[in-house]
Amino acid sequence: MPVDVERLDEIIEQRNTKQRVAELIGVNRSTFYRKLKGEGKGFSVEEAQKITAVVPLSGEEAVQIFLATKSQKRYKRNIINQL
């Protein structure tokens, strides 16, 4: 599942802690951090649903984060680099 990990990380920092979210969704802290870095396997659908509930994320935020396409991420990165 493609994930906008940068946006998710940003929102978690504003509303909760990474460690707490990892605990609440039942994922090892190290595994959660790796997934946030985009390394290895991404978040499962079940994990995405749990993250949406515990952070919390709005429906729109969840769609933008968990259903982000590579082209959307690339476009966002290009815009940021131009600033």
PDB file with SEQRES, HELIX, SHEET and CRYST1 records, atoms N, CA, C and O in Angstrom:
SEQRES   1 A   83  MET PRO VAL ASP VAL GLU ARG LEU ASP GLU ILE ILE GLU          
SEQRES   2 A   83  GLN ARG ASN THR LYS GLN ARG VAL ALA GLU LEU ILE GLY          
SEQRES   3 A   83  VAL ASN ARG SER THR PHE TYR ARG LYS LEU LYS GLY GLU          
SEQRES   4 A   83  GLY LYS GLY PHE SER VAL GLU GLU ALA GLN LYS ILE THR          
SEQRES   5 A   83  ALA VAL VAL PRO LEU SER GLY GLU GLU ALA VAL GLN ILE          
SEQRES   6 A   83  PHE LEU ALA THR LYS SER GLN LYS ARG TYR LYS ARG ASN          
SEQRES   7 A   83  ILE ILE ASN GLN LEU                                          
HELIX    1 AA1 VAL A    5  ARG A   15  1                                  11    
HELIX    2 AA2 LYS A   18  ILE A   25  1                                   8    
HELIX    3 AA3 ARG A   29  LEU A   36  1                                   8    
HELIX    4 AA4 VAL A   45  VAL A   54  1                                  10    
HELIX    5 AA5 GLY A   59  PHE A   66  1                                   8    
HELIX    6 AA6 LYS A   70  GLN A   82  1                                  13    
CRYST1    1.000    1.000    1.000  90.00  90.00  90.00 P 1           1          
ATOM      1  N   MET A   1       0.842  -1.170   0.000  1.00  0.00           N  
ATOM      2  CA  MET A   1       0.000   0.000   0.000  1.00  0.00           C  
ATOM      3  C   MET A   1       0.896   1.245   0.000  1.00  0.00           C  
ATOM      4  O   MET A   1       1.742   1.396   0.882  1.00  0.00           O  
ATOM      5  N   PRO A   2       0.715   2.138  -0.985  1.00  0.00           N  
ATOM      6  CA  PRO A   2       1.529   3.359  -1.011  1.00  0.00           C  
ATOM      7  C   PRO A   2       1.109   4.293   0.127  1.00  0.00           C  
ATOM      8  O   PRO A   2      -0.081   4.521   0.345  1.00  0.00           O  
ATOM      9  N   VAL A   3       2.071   4.816   0.829  1.00  0.00           N  
ATOM     10  CA  VAL A   3       1.779   5.665   1.990  1.00  0.00           C  
ATOM     11  C   VAL A   3       2.599   6.937   1.905  1.00  0.00           C  
ATOM     12  O   VAL A   3       3.788   6.901   1.588  1.00  0.00           O  
ATOM     13  N   ASP A   4       1.961   8.060   2.188  1.00  0.00           N  
ATOM     14  CA  ASP A   4       2.672   9.332   2.280  1.00  0.00           C  
ATOM     15  C   ASP A   4       3.247   9.411   3.694  1.00  0.00           C  
ATOM     16  O   ASP A   4       2.674  10.038   4.584  1.00  0.00           O  
ATOM     17  N   VAL A   5       4.391   8.761   3.873  1.00  0.00           N  
ATOM     18  CA  VAL A   5       4.975   8.639   5.211  1.00  0.00           C  
ATOM     19  C   VAL A   5       5.385   9.984   5.791  1.00  0.00           C  
ATOM     20  O   VAL A   5       5.342  10.174   7.007  1.00  0.00           O  
ATOM     21  N   GLU A   6       5.779  10.912   4.941  1.00  0.00           N  
ATOM     22  CA  GLU A   6       6.180  12.235   5.432  1.00  0.00           C  
ATOM     23  C   GLU A   6       4.999  12.948   6.080  1.00  0.00           C  
ATOM     24  O   GLU A   6       5.128  13.531   7.157  1.00  0.00           O  
ATOM     25  N   ARG A   7       3.858  12.898   5.421  1.00  0.00           N  
ATOM     26  CA  ARG A   7       2.654  13.545   5.951  1.00  0.00           C  
ATOM     27  C   ARG A   7       2.190  12.840   7.233  1.00  0.00           C  
ATOM     28  O   ARG A   7       1.818  13.493   8.208  1.00  0.00           O  
ATOM     29  N   LEU A   8       2.216  11.520   7.219  1.00  0.00           N  
ATOM     30  CA  LEU A   8       1.802  10.763   8.403  1.00  0.00           C  
ATOM     31  C   LEU A   8       2.703  11.092   9.586  1.00  0.00           C  
ATOM     32  O   LEU A   8       2.213  11.326  10.691  1.00  0.00           O  
ATOM     33  N   ASP A   9       3.986  11.112   9.371  1.00  0.00           N  
ATOM     34  CA  ASP A   9       4.947  11.423  10.428  1.00  0.00           C  
ATOM     35  C   ASP A   9       4.679  12.817  10.995  1.00  0.00           C  
ATOM     36  O   ASP A   9       4.703  13.019  12.209  1.00  0.00           O  
ATOM     37  N   GLU A  10       4.425  13.765  10.112  1.00  0.00           N  
ATOM     38  CA  GLU A  10       4.151  15.153  10.511  1.00  0.00           C  
ATOM     39  C   GLU A  10       2.897  15.232  11.396  1.00  0.00           C  
ATOM     40  O   GLU A  10       2.900  15.905  12.426  1.00  0.00           O  
ATOM     41  N   ILE A  11       1.840  14.547  10.989  1.00  0.00           N  
ATOM     42  CA  ILE A  11       0.587  14.587  11.747  1.00  0.00           C  
ATOM     43  C   ILE A  11       0.739  13.867  13.088  1.00  0.00           C  
ATOM     44  O   ILE A  11       0.229  14.341  14.103  1.00  0.00           O  
ATOM     45  N   ILE A  12       1.425  12.746  13.101  1.00  0.00           N  
ATOM     46  CA  ILE A  12       1.630  12.034  14.370  1.00  0.00           C  
ATOM     47  C   ILE A  12       2.363  12.937  15.356  1.00  0.00           C  
ATOM     48  O   ILE A  12       1.997  12.995  16.530  1.00  0.00           O  
ATOM     49  N   GLU A  13       3.386  13.635  14.897  1.00  0.00           N  
ATOM     50  CA  GLU A  13       4.157  14.526  15.782  1.00  0.00           C  
ATOM     51  C   GLU A  13       3.281  15.639  16.362  1.00  0.00           C  
ATOM     52  O   GLU A  13       3.514  16.091  17.483  1.00  0.00           O  
ATOM     53  N   GLN A  14       2.276  16.079  15.603  1.00  0.00           N  
ATOM     54  CA  GLN A  14       1.396  17.151  16.066  1.00  0.00           C  
ATOM     55  C   GLN A  14       0.355  16.662  17.072  1.00  0.00           C  
ATOM     56  O   GLN A  14      -0.051  17.404  17.966  1.00  0.00           O  
ATOM     57  N   ARG A  15      -0.075  15.399  16.917  1.00  0.00           N  
ATOM     58  CA  ARG A  15      -1.241  14.942  17.676  1.00  0.00           C  
ATOM     59  C   ARG A  15      -0.979  13.833  18.693  1.00  0.00           C  
ATOM     60  O   ARG A  15      -1.823  13.573  19.551  1.00  0.00           O  
ATOM     61  N   ASN A  16       0.150  13.194  18.610  1.00  0.00           N  
ATOM     62  CA  ASN A  16       0.401  12.027  19.439  1.00  0.00           C  
ATOM     63  C   ASN A  16       1.909  11.803  19.476  1.00  0.00           C  
ATOM     64  O   ASN A  16       2.670  12.712  19.145  1.00  0.00           O  
ATOM     65  N   THR A  17       2.349  10.634  19.866  1.00  0.00           N  
ATOM     66  CA  THR A  17       3.761  10.273  19.753  1.00  0.00           C  
ATOM     67  C   THR A  17       3.855   8.983  18.943  1.00  0.00           C  
ATOM     68  O   THR A  17       2.928   8.173  18.932  1.00  0.00           O  
ATOM     69  N   LYS A  18       4.972   8.808  18.275  1.00  0.00           N  
ATOM     70  CA  LYS A  18       5.175   7.599  17.477  1.00  0.00           C  
ATOM     71  C   LYS A  18       5.144   6.363  18.361  1.00  0.00           C  
ATOM     72  O   LYS A  18       4.539   5.351  18.009  1.00  0.00           O  
ATOM     73  N   GLN A  19       5.794   6.451  19.498  1.00  0.00           N  
ATOM     74  CA  GLN A  19       5.844   5.315  20.410  1.00  0.00           C  
ATOM     75  C   GLN A  19       4.438   4.929  20.867  1.00  0.00           C  
ATOM     76  O   GLN A  19       4.091   3.748  20.889  1.00  0.00           O  
ATOM     77  N   ARG A  20       3.643   5.910  21.224  1.00  0.00           N  
ATOM     78  CA  ARG A  20       2.274   5.644  21.701  1.00  0.00           C  
ATOM     79  C   ARG A  20       1.420   5.042  20.595  1.00  0.00           C  
ATOM     80  O   ARG A  20       0.667   4.100  20.840  1.00  0.00           O  
ATOM     81  N   VAL A  21       1.526   5.574  19.383  1.00  0.00           N  
ATOM     82  CA  VAL A  21       0.757   5.036  18.259  1.00  0.00           C  
ATOM     83  C   VAL A  21       1.156   3.581  18.011  1.00  0.00           C  
ATOM     84  O   VAL A  21       0.297   2.722  17.816  1.00  0.00           O  
ATOM     85  N   ALA A  22       2.457   3.310  18.018  1.00  0.00           N  
ATOM     86  CA  ALA A  22       2.932   1.934  17.827  1.00  0.00           C  
ATOM     87  C   ALA A  22       2.327   1.004  18.880  1.00  0.00           C  
ATOM     88  O   ALA A  22       1.861  -0.088  18.554  1.00  0.00           O  
ATOM     89  N   GLU A  23       2.335   1.434  20.128  1.00  0.00           N  
ATOM     90  CA  GLU A  23       1.765   0.621  21.212  1.00  0.00           C  
ATOM     91  C   GLU A  23       0.276   0.381  20.985  1.00  0.00           C  
ATOM     92  O   GLU A  23      -0.203  -0.744  21.124  1.00  0.00           O  
ATOM     93  N   LEU A  24      -0.453   1.436  20.637  1.00  0.00           N  
ATOM     94  CA  LEU A  24      -1.904   1.340  20.491  1.00  0.00           C  
ATOM     95  C   LEU A  24      -2.339   0.476  19.307  1.00  0.00           C  
ATOM     96  O   LEU A  24      -3.408  -0.133  19.342  1.00  0.00           O  
ATOM     97  N   ILE A  25      -1.518   0.422  18.267  1.00  0.00           N  
ATOM     98  CA  ILE A  25      -1.903  -0.405  17.117  1.00  0.00           C  
ATOM     99  C   ILE A  25      -1.298  -1.803  17.196  1.00  0.00           C  
ATOM    100  O   ILE A  25      -1.555  -2.641  16.332  1.00  0.00           O  
ATOM    101  N   GLY A  26      -0.494  -2.059  18.229  1.00  0.00           N  
ATOM    102  CA  GLY A  26       0.054  -3.390  18.441  1.00  0.00           C  
ATOM    103  C   GLY A  26       1.217  -3.757  17.543  1.00  0.00           C  
ATOM    104  O   GLY A  26       1.380  -4.916  17.161  1.00  0.00           O  
ATOM    105  N   VAL A  27       2.032  -2.749  17.205  1.00  0.00           N  
ATOM    106  CA  VAL A  27       3.209  -2.977  16.363  1.00  0.00           C  
ATOM    107  C   VAL A  27       4.457  -2.640  17.172  1.00  0.00           C  
ATOM    108  O   VAL A  27       4.489  -1.646  17.897  1.00  0.00           O  
ATOM    109  N   ASN A  28       5.471  -3.466  17.042  1.00  0.00           N  
ATOM    110  CA  ASN A  28       6.746  -3.201  17.695  1.00  0.00           C  
ATOM    111  C   ASN A  28       7.228  -1.801  17.307  1.00  0.00           C  
ATOM    112  O   ASN A  28       7.103  -1.397  16.151  1.00  0.00           O  
ATOM    113  N   ARG A  29       7.770  -1.076  18.259  1.00  0.00           N  
ATOM    114  CA  ARG A  29       8.210   0.304  18.022  1.00  0.00           C  
ATOM    115  C   ARG A  29       9.216   0.396  16.878  1.00  0.00           C  
ATOM    116  O   ARG A  29       9.104   1.278  16.028  1.00  0.00           O  
ATOM    117  N   SER A  30      10.191  -0.500  16.849  1.00  0.00           N  
ATOM    118  CA  SER A  30      11.203  -0.489  15.784  1.00  0.00           C  
ATOM    119  C   SER A  30      10.577  -0.738  14.420  1.00  0.00           C  
ATOM    120  O   SER A  30      10.939  -0.097  13.433  1.00  0.00           O  
ATOM    121  N   THR A  31       9.644  -1.667  14.372  1.00  0.00           N  
ATOM    122  CA  THR A  31       8.946  -1.969  13.121  1.00  0.00           C  
ATOM    123  C   THR A  31       8.153  -0.754  12.660  1.00  0.00           C  
ATOM    124  O   THR A  31       8.157  -0.410  11.478  1.00  0.00           O  
ATOM    125  N   PHE A  32       7.475  -0.111  13.597  1.00  0.00           N  
ATOM    126  CA  PHE A  32       6.682   1.083  13.272  1.00  0.00           C  
ATOM    127  C   PHE A  32       7.573   2.185  12.707  1.00  0.00           C  
ATOM    128  O   PHE A  32       7.218   2.820  11.713  1.00  0.00           O  
ATOM    129  N   TYR A  33       8.716   2.415  13.325  1.00  0.00           N  
ATOM    130  CA  TYR A  33       9.642   3.447  12.856  1.00  0.00           C  
ATOM    131  C   TYR A  33      10.151   3.119  11.448  1.00  0.00           C  
ATOM    132  O   TYR A  33      10.268   4.010  10.607  1.00  0.00           O  
ATOM    133  N   ARG A  34      10.454   1.844  11.193  1.00  0.00           N  
ATOM    134  CA  ARG A  34      10.907   1.434   9.855  1.00  0.00           C  
ATOM    135  C   ARG A  34       9.820   1.696   8.816  1.00  0.00           C  
ATOM    136  O   ARG A  34      10.094   2.190   7.723  1.00  0.00           O  
ATOM    137  N   LYS A  35       8.602   1.361   9.170  1.00  0.00           N  
ATOM    138  CA  LYS A  35       7.491   1.586   8.240  1.00  0.00           C  
ATOM    139  C   LYS A  35       7.301   3.079   7.980  1.00  0.00           C  
ATOM    140  O   LYS A  35       6.987   3.479   6.859  1.00  0.00           O  
ATOM    141  N   LEU A  36       7.488   3.899   9.004  1.00  0.00           N  
ATOM    142  CA  LEU A  36       7.375   5.355   8.827  1.00  0.00           C  
ATOM    143  C   LEU A  36       8.476   5.907   7.924  1.00  0.00           C  
ATOM    144  O   LEU A  36       8.295   6.927   7.260  1.00  0.00           O  
ATOM    145  N   LYS A  37       9.605   5.228   7.907  1.00  0.00           N  
ATOM    146  CA  LYS A  37      10.700   5.647   7.039  1.00  0.00           C  
ATOM    147  C   LYS A  37      10.516   5.117   5.620  1.00  0.00           C  
ATOM    148  O   LYS A  37      11.302   5.433   4.726  1.00  0.00           O  
ATOM    149  N   GLY A  38       9.472   4.310   5.417  1.00  0.00           N  
ATOM    150  CA  GLY A  38       9.223   3.736   4.104  1.00  0.00           C  
ATOM    151  C   GLY A  38      10.097   2.537   3.804  1.00  0.00           C  
ATOM    152  O   GLY A  38      10.246   2.152   2.644  1.00  0.00           O  
ATOM    153  N   GLU A  39      10.669   1.948   4.821  1.00  0.00           N  
ATOM    154  CA  GLU A  39      11.549   0.803   4.640  1.00  0.00           C  
ATOM    155  C   GLU A  39      10.762  -0.492   4.822  1.00  0.00           C  
ATOM    156  O   GLU A  39       9.836  -0.552   5.630  1.00  0.00           O  
ATOM    157  N   GLY A  40      11.127  -1.511   4.081  1.00  0.00           N  
ATOM    158  CA  GLY A  40      10.493  -2.822   4.224  1.00  0.00           C  
ATOM    159  C   GLY A  40       9.038  -2.799   3.823  1.00  0.00           C  
ATOM    160  O   GLY A  40       8.615  -1.985   3.002  1.00  0.00           O  
ATOM    161  N   LYS A  41       8.268  -3.713   4.420  1.00  0.00           N  
ATOM    162  CA  LYS A  41       6.842  -3.781   4.143  1.00  0.00           C  
ATOM    163  C   LYS A  41       6.158  -2.552   4.702  1.00  0.00           C  
ATOM    164  O   LYS A  41       6.499  -2.070   5.782  1.00  0.00           O  
ATOM    165  N   GLY A  42       5.194  -2.055   3.959  1.00  0.00           N  
ATOM    166  CA  GLY A  42       4.432  -0.900   4.416  1.00  0.00           C  
ATOM    167  C   GLY A  42       3.371  -1.312   5.431  1.00  0.00           C  
ATOM    168  O   GLY A  42       3.352  -2.451   5.899  1.00  0.00           O  
ATOM    169  N   PHE A  43       2.500  -0.384   5.760  1.00  0.00           N  
ATOM    170  CA  PHE A  43       1.429  -0.649   6.699  1.00  0.00           C  
ATOM    171  C   PHE A  43       0.358  -1.506   6.037  1.00  0.00           C  
ATOM    172  O   PHE A  43       0.030  -1.313   4.866  1.00  0.00           O  
ATOM    173  N   SER A  44      -0.180  -2.449   6.792  1.00  0.00           N  
ATOM    174  CA  SER A  44      -1.293  -3.264   6.299  1.00  0.00           C  
ATOM    175  C   SER A  44      -2.571  -2.425   6.357  1.00  0.00           C  
ATOM    176  O   SER A  44      -2.590  -1.356   6.968  1.00  0.00           O  
ATOM    177  N   VAL A  45      -3.616  -2.905   5.733  1.00  0.00           N  
ATOM    178  CA  VAL A  45      -4.901  -2.213   5.779  1.00  0.00           C  
ATOM    179  C   VAL A  45      -5.381  -2.117   7.225  1.00  0.00           C  
ATOM    180  O   VAL A  45      -5.879  -1.075   7.651  1.00  0.00           O  
ATOM    181  N   GLU A  46      -5.231  -3.198   7.972  1.00  0.00           N  
ATOM    182  CA  GLU A  46      -5.640  -3.204   9.380  1.00  0.00           C  
ATOM    183  C   GLU A  46      -4.849  -2.171  10.187  1.00  0.00           C  
ATOM    184  O   GLU A  46      -5.422  -1.457  11.010  1.00  0.00           O  
ATOM    185  N   GLU A  47      -3.545  -2.089   9.956  1.00  0.00           N  
ATOM    186  CA  GLU A  47      -2.720  -1.093  10.657  1.00  0.00           C  
ATOM    187  C   GLU A  47      -3.129   0.322  10.269  1.00  0.00           C  
ATOM    188  O   GLU A  47      -3.172   1.212  11.119  1.00  0.00           O  
ATOM    189  N   ALA A  48      -3.427   0.533   8.993  1.00  0.00           N  
ATOM    190  CA  ALA A  48      -3.861   1.858   8.536  1.00  0.00           C  
ATOM    191  C   ALA A  48      -5.164   2.259   9.214  1.00  0.00           C  
ATOM    192  O   ALA A  48      -5.332   3.416   9.599  1.00  0.00           O  
ATOM    193  N   GLN A  49      -6.079   1.320   9.362  1.00  0.00           N  
ATOM    194  CA  GLN A  49      -7.343   1.612  10.039  1.00  0.00           C  
ATOM    195  C   GLN A  49      -7.109   1.956  11.504  1.00  0.00           C  
ATOM    196  O   GLN A  49      -7.719   2.886  12.032  1.00  0.00           O  
ATOM    197  N   LYS A  50      -6.236   1.217  12.153  1.00  0.00           N  
ATOM    198  CA  LYS A  50      -5.930   1.490  13.560  1.00  0.00           C  
ATOM    199  C   LYS A  50      -5.240   2.840  13.719  1.00  0.00           C  
ATOM    200  O   LYS A  50      -5.559   3.597  14.635  1.00  0.00           O  
ATOM    201  N   ILE A  51      -4.294   3.144  12.829  1.00  0.00           N  
ATOM    202  CA  ILE A  51      -3.593   4.438  12.879  1.00  0.00           C  
ATOM    203  C   ILE A  51      -4.593   5.569  12.713  1.00  0.00           C  
ATOM    204  O   ILE A  51      -4.538   6.566  13.433  1.00  0.00           O  
ATOM    205  N   THR A  52      -5.505   5.414  11.764  1.00  0.00           N  
ATOM    206  CA  THR A  52      -6.531   6.429  11.524  1.00  0.00           C  
ATOM    207  C   THR A  52      -7.325   6.704  12.793  1.00  0.00           C  
ATOM    208  O   THR A  52      -7.661   7.853  13.079  1.00  0.00           O  
ATOM    209  N   ALA A  53      -7.623   5.669  13.547  1.00  0.00           N  
ATOM    210  CA  ALA A  53      -8.410   5.821  14.774  1.00  0.00           C  
ATOM    211  C   ALA A  53      -7.613   6.426  15.918  1.00  0.00           C  
ATOM    212  O   ALA A  53      -8.132   7.274  16.644  1.00  0.00           O  
ATOM    213  N   VAL A  54      -6.357   6.009  16.097  1.00  0.00           N  
ATOM    214  CA  VAL A  54      -5.618   6.430  17.300  1.00  0.00           C  
ATOM    215  C   VAL A  54      -4.884   7.754  17.156  1.00  0.00           C  
ATOM    216  O   VAL A  54      -4.586   8.390  18.167  1.00  0.00           O  
ATOM    217  N   VAL A  55      -4.582   8.194  15.935  1.00  0.00           N  
ATOM    218  CA  VAL A  55      -3.794   9.437  15.802  1.00  0.00           C  
ATOM    219  C   VAL A  55      -4.578  10.656  16.287  1.00  0.00           C  
ATOM    220  O   VAL A  55      -3.972  11.405  17.054  1.00  0.00           O  
ATOM    221  N   PRO A  56      -5.786  10.958  15.971  1.00  0.00           N  
ATOM    222  CA  PRO A  56      -6.687  10.464  14.939  1.00  0.00           C  
ATOM    223  C   PRO A  56      -6.508  11.227  13.624  1.00  0.00           C  
ATOM    224  O   PRO A  56      -6.006  12.351  13.600  1.00  0.00           O  
ATOM    225  N   LEU A  57      -6.934  10.581  12.529  1.00  0.00           N  
ATOM    226  CA  LEU A  57      -6.922  11.191  11.199  1.00  0.00           C  
ATOM    227  C   LEU A  57      -8.352  11.371  10.718  1.00  0.00           C  
ATOM    228  O   LEU A  57      -9.219  10.544  11.002  1.00  0.00           O  
ATOM    229  N   SER A  58      -8.595  12.446   9.995  1.00  0.00           N  
ATOM    230  CA  SER A  58      -9.902  12.604   9.355  1.00  0.00           C  
ATOM    231  C   SER A  58      -9.957  11.634   8.179  1.00  0.00           C  
ATOM    232  O   SER A  58      -8.930  11.094   7.767  1.00  0.00           O  
ATOM    233  N   GLY A  59     -11.133  11.416   7.650  1.00  0.00           N  
ATOM    234  CA  GLY A  59     -11.270  10.548   6.484  1.00  0.00           C  
ATOM    235  C   GLY A  59     -10.450  11.046   5.309  1.00  0.00           C  
ATOM    236  O   GLY A  59      -9.811  10.262   4.607  1.00  0.00           O  
ATOM    237  N   GLU A  60     -10.471  12.359   5.097  1.00  0.00           N  
ATOM    238  CA  GLU A  60      -9.711  12.951   3.996  1.00  0.00           C  
ATOM    239  C   GLU A  60      -8.215  12.764   4.199  1.00  0.00           C  
ATOM    240  O   GLU A  60      -7.497  12.427   3.257  1.00  0.00           O  
ATOM    241  N   GLU A  61      -7.742  12.981   5.417  1.00  0.00           N  
ATOM    242  CA  GLU A  61      -6.315  12.784   5.704  1.00  0.00           C  
ATOM    243  C   GLU A  61      -5.909  11.327   5.477  1.00  0.00           C  
ATOM    244  O   GLU A  61      -4.856  11.053   4.903  1.00  0.00           O  
ATOM    245  N   ALA A  62      -6.747  10.402   5.930  1.00  0.00           N  
ATOM    246  CA  ALA A  62      -6.444   8.980   5.761  1.00  0.00           C  
ATOM    247  C   ALA A  62      -6.322   8.618   4.288  1.00  0.00           C  
ATOM    248  O   ALA A  62      -5.409   7.889   3.901  1.00  0.00           O  
ATOM    249  N   VAL A  63      -7.233   9.119   3.469  1.00  0.00           N  
ATOM    250  CA  VAL A  63      -7.178   8.839   2.030  1.00  0.00           C  
ATOM    251  C   VAL A  63      -5.911   9.433   1.430  1.00  0.00           C  
ATOM    252  O   VAL A  63      -5.215   8.764   0.667  1.00  0.00           O  
ATOM    253  N   GLN A  64      -5.607  10.676   1.766  1.00  0.00           N  
ATOM    254  CA  GLN A  64      -4.412  11.328   1.233  1.00  0.00           C  
ATOM    255  C   GLN A  64      -3.136  10.611   1.652  1.00  0.00           C  
ATOM    256  O   GLN A  64      -2.184  10.536   0.875  1.00  0.00           O  
ATOM    257  N   ILE A  65      -3.109  10.095   2.849  1.00  0.00           N  
ATOM    258  CA  ILE A  65      -1.904   9.441   3.371  1.00  0.00           C  
ATOM    259  C   ILE A  65      -1.777   8.003   2.884  1.00  0.00           C  
ATOM    260  O   ILE A  65      -0.734   7.604   2.366  1.00  0.00           O  
ATOM    261  N   PHE A  66      -2.834   7.237   3.053  1.00  0.00           N  
ATOM    262  CA  PHE A  66      -2.731   5.803   2.784  1.00  0.00           C  
ATOM    263  C   PHE A  66      -3.033   5.410   1.344  1.00  0.00           C  
ATOM    264  O   PHE A  66      -2.753   4.281   0.943  1.00  0.00           O  
ATOM    265  N   LEU A  67      -3.591   6.312   0.572  1.00  0.00           N  
ATOM    266  CA  LEU A  67      -3.873   5.996  -0.823  1.00  0.00           C  
ATOM    267  C   LEU A  67      -3.109   6.910  -1.770  1.00  0.00           C  
ATOM    268  O   LEU A  67      -3.488   7.076  -2.929  1.00  0.00           O  
ATOM    269  N   ALA A  68      -2.032   7.502  -1.267  1.00  0.00           N  
ATOM    270  CA  ALA A  68      -1.202   8.376  -2.086  1.00  0.00           C  
ATOM    271  C   ALA A  68      -0.546   7.563  -3.201  1.00  0.00           C  
ATOM    272  O   ALA A  68      -0.059   6.455  -2.977  1.00  0.00           O  
ATOM    273  N   THR A  69      -0.545   8.131  -4.398  1.00  0.00           N  
ATOM    274  CA  THR A  69       0.131   7.452  -5.500  1.00  0.00           C  
ATOM    275  C   THR A  69       1.549   7.985  -5.622  1.00  0.00           C  
ATOM    276  O   THR A  69       1.858   9.067  -5.123  1.00  0.00           O  
ATOM    277  N   LYS A  70       2.393   7.239  -6.274  1.00  0.00           N  
ATOM    278  CA  LYS A  70       3.780   7.673  -6.447  1.00  0.00           C  
ATOM    279  C   LYS A  70       3.847   8.986  -7.205  1.00  0.00           C  
ATOM    280  O   LYS A  70       4.686   9.833  -6.898  1.00  0.00           O  
ATOM    281  N   SER A  71       2.977   9.171  -8.190  1.00  0.00           N  
ATOM    282  CA  SER A  71       3.011  10.414  -8.962  1.00  0.00           C  
ATOM    283  C   SER A  71       2.617  11.603  -8.095  1.00  0.00           C  
ATOM    284  O   SER A  71       3.164  12.694  -8.257  1.00  0.00           O  
ATOM    285  N   GLN A  72       1.662  11.402  -7.166  1.00  0.00           N  
ATOM    286  CA  GLN A  72       1.286  12.477  -6.260  1.00  0.00           C  
ATOM    287  C   GLN A  72       2.447  12.843  -5.351  1.00  0.00           C  
ATOM    288  O   GLN A  72       2.707  14.022  -5.110  1.00  0.00           O  
ATOM    289  N   LYS A  73       3.144  11.833  -4.846  1.00  0.00           N  
ATOM    290  CA  LYS A  73       4.299  12.088  -3.982  1.00  0.00           C  
ATOM    291  C   LYS A  73       5.385  12.829  -4.746  1.00  0.00           C  
ATOM    292  O   LYS A  73       5.977  13.777  -4.230  1.00  0.00           O  
ATOM    293  N   ARG A  74       5.646  12.398  -5.972  1.00  0.00           N  
ATOM    294  CA  ARG A  74       6.675  13.028  -6.795  1.00  0.00           C  
ATOM    295  C   ARG A  74       6.308  14.494  -7.062  1.00  0.00           C  
ATOM    296  O   ARG A  74       7.161  15.377  -6.976  1.00  0.00           O  
ATOM    297  N   TYR A  75       5.034  14.743  -7.386  1.00  0.00           N  
ATOM    298  CA  TYR A  75       4.560  16.103  -7.648  1.00  0.00           C  
ATOM    299  C   TYR A  75       4.746  16.966  -6.401  1.00  0.00           C  
ATOM    300  O   TYR A  75       5.229  18.095  -6.490  1.00  0.00           O  
ATOM    301  N   LYS A  76       4.364  16.438  -5.247  1.00  0.00           N  
ATOM    302  CA  LYS A  76       4.504  17.176  -3.990  1.00  0.00           C  
ATOM    303  C   LYS A  76       5.967  17.502  -3.719  1.00  0.00           C  
ATOM    304  O   LYS A  76       6.297  18.622  -3.327  1.00  0.00           O  
ATOM    305  N   ARG A  77       6.847  16.517  -3.930  1.00  0.00           N  
ATOM    306  CA  ARG A  77       8.283  16.730  -3.706  1.00  0.00           C  
ATOM    307  C   ARG A  77       8.824  17.816  -4.630  1.00  0.00           C  
ATOM    308  O   ARG A  77       9.618  18.656  -4.207  1.00  0.00           O  
ATOM    309  N   ASN A  78       8.393  17.800  -5.900  1.00  0.00           N  
ATOM    310  CA  ASN A  78       8.843  18.804  -6.858  1.00  0.00           C  
ATOM    311  C   ASN A  78       8.400  20.205  -6.449  1.00  0.00           C  
ATOM    312  O   ASN A  78       9.170  21.160  -6.546  1.00  0.00           O  
ATOM    313  N   ILE A  79       7.157  20.319  -5.993  1.00  0.00           N  
ATOM    314  CA  ILE A  79       6.645  21.618  -5.546  1.00  0.00           C  
ATOM    315  C   ILE A  79       7.461  22.128  -4.363  1.00  0.00           C  
ATOM    316  O   ILE A  79       7.868  23.289  -4.334  1.00  0.00           O  
ATOM    317  N   ILE A  80       7.695  21.257  -3.392  1.00  0.00           N  
ATOM    318  CA  ILE A  80       8.457  21.648  -2.197  1.00  0.00           C  
ATOM    319  C   ILE A  80       9.868  22.077  -2.589  1.00  0.00           C  
ATOM    320  O   ILE A  80      10.379  23.067  -2.064  1.00  0.00           O  
ATOM    321  N   ASN A  81      10.500  21.351  -3.498  1.00  0.00           N  
ATOM    322  CA  ASN A  81      11.854  21.685  -3.926  1.00  0.00           C  
ATOM    323  C   ASN A  81      11.924  23.031  -4.648  1.00  0.00           C  
ATOM    324  O   ASN A  81      12.963  23.691  -4.639  1.00  0.00           O  
ATOM    325  N   GLN A  82      10.824  23.431  -5.269  1.00  0.00           N  
ATOM    326  CA  GLN A  82      10.797  24.694  -5.994  1.00  0.00           C  
ATOM    327  C   GLN A  82      10.646  25.887  -5.064  1.00  0.00           C  
ATOM    328  O   GLN A  82      10.941  27.018  -5.451  1.00  0.00           O  
ATOM    329  N   LEU A  83      10.190  25.644  -3.839  1.00  0.00           N  
ATOM    330  CA  LEU A  83       9.975  26.742  -2.891  1.00  0.00           C  
ATOM    331  C   LEU A  83      11.240  27.291  -2.325  1.00  0.00           C  
ATOM    332  O   LEU A  83      11.203  28.217  -1.515  1.00  0.00           O  
TER     333      LEU A  83                                                      
END                                                                             
